[in-house]
Amino acid sequence: MTQADDRILETLADTDLILSPRVLEANIDYSRHYLSTRLGKLRDAGLVDRVDEGLYQITDRGRAYLEGELEADELEE
């Protein structure tokens, strides 16, 4: 998990919206390409769902991670 991963999850949780990498880029100062890569990793870990092409929302597992109920080493494949 990276600092960007935490920022992505926090933004998705705080807004409770379905967001694209482009919208995230405008709000958390990482490039869209990097955010797309990280969102793929977060999806693989079950922390976000892709609800449509290029649109993501946080999962219950993602919220559990933010609340400290899951440790980063539990997310490793």
C-alpha positions, 0 to 999 in steps of 0.5 A: 500500500502506498500513500496514494492508495490511502488518499484514493480510498480516503477520497472515495470514502469521504465523498461516497461517490463513484469517481474516475481517475480524472476526477481523482487527479484533480483532487489529490494531485497524482497523475491520471495514469498513476491513479489508474494503475493504483486503482487496478491494484486496489481492485485486485485487493478488493478495496475498490470496485469498478462499477463501469469503465473507468469508474470506481467506488470503495468497498466495505473491505476498503472501508475496513482497511481505512478504519484499521480493521485490516492491516496492509500485510493482510492485503498482499497477494 
